[in-house]
Amino acid sequence: MGALAPYFFKENQHLTAIDNTPQNLNFLSPINFKFMLKRAPHVNFFIQKINIPGLSLPTIDVSNPLIKVPYAGDHLNYEELNISFKVDEDLQNYMEINTWLKSIGKRDYQSYNTISQKTTLSGEALFSDITVCILNSHRMPNYEVVYREALPISLSDIQFDVTSEDVDYVTATASFKYIFYDINKIN
């Protein structure tokens, strides 16, 4: 065994630099996911797009006489979570997020007081956890992404257009901030 042999040893299988073929050759499908937002359950069925936001760790540059040396910062920066969903004709899903935003924005202090006293577990609080289940190629749960204490920060407009030649059903987008997210393997 060469000096690099320990780096290629995985689960009772010896891999070399020449033979490092992954065991699972399936690609991740962009349509294999399930979405759950407890605070706005009517959005769940109509979801069209969602992203797993990027994250970054800013560096701190420390100068010396020759160069600036980068050191890892101490706070992760999480990008916004963005969703896109078809609006149902009763506007239930759109109004769930619209009402939530208005309550958070303290437009109506009574609504704000009501939701600020609810627990996150109730699904009626200021914050709500968002869960995205990523499915494998057999459409079985593979990973779970949980966004902790999310709250909406924007909701798109609704556009009506009689000049369209086809019926393009209305799609809305919403953006969320959250404390952090975890990606966990489902066994």
Beta strands, then each sheet from edge to edge (+ up, - down):
strand 1: 9-10
strand 2: 13-14
strand 3: 33-37
strand 4: 47-50
strand 5: 55-56
strand 6: 59-63
strand 7: 68-72
strand 8: 77-78
strand 9: 81-86
strand 10: 128-135
strand 11: 141-155
strand 12: 171-177
strand 13: 180-185
sheet 1: 1+ 2-
sheet 2: 3+ 10- 11+ 12- 9+ 4-
sheet 3: 3+ 10- 11+ 13-
sheet 4: 5+ 8-
sheet 5: 6+ 7-
end
